[in-house]
Amino acid sequence: MAKTSPFEFVQQVRRETSKVTWPTRKETGVTTLMVFIMVALASVFFAVVDVVLQFGIGFLLGAGG
């Protein structure tokens, strides 16, 4: 493998960085909002599953009623 000089490396990094499609401020905001909504939905889902499993296991072990 050929060695790359630090100057050439920086040039390559700049060239590759210029190819990146950066998100707009609006896209970033919408994506952030979607992540928060999905986290909230997942936390509610897992809380419900936890309560159901807790009740089911308690019932099976005779501690619930």
C-alpha positions, -999 to 999 in steps of 0.1 A, spaced: 0 0 0 14 34 -10 21 59 17 2 92 17 17 125 28 -2 145 54 -9 173 28 -23 148 3 -44 132 30 -60 166 39 -67 172 2 -84 138 -1 -105 145 30 -116 179 17 -125 163 -17 -146 136 0 -162 161 24 -173 182 -6 -192 152 -20 -214 149 12 -250 161 10 -255 181 42 -290 183 56 -308 216 58 -318 231 91 -354 221 85 -345 185 77 -324 183 109 -353 196 130 -378 172 114 -355 143 119 -348 152 155 -386 155 162 -392 121 146 -365 106 169 -381 121 200 -415 108 190 -402 73 183 -384 72 216 -416 83 234 -436 56 216 -410 29 223 -408 39 260 -446 36 263 -446 3 245 -420 -12 268 -437 2 299 -469 -15 289 -451 -48 281 -433 -46 315 -466 -42 333 -483 -70 314 -453 -94 320 -452 -84 357 -489 -91 361 -486 -124 341 -456 -137 361 -472 -126 394 -504 -145 384 -484 -176 374 -465 -177 407 -496 -171 427 -486 -138 441 -511 -118 420 -548 -118 420 
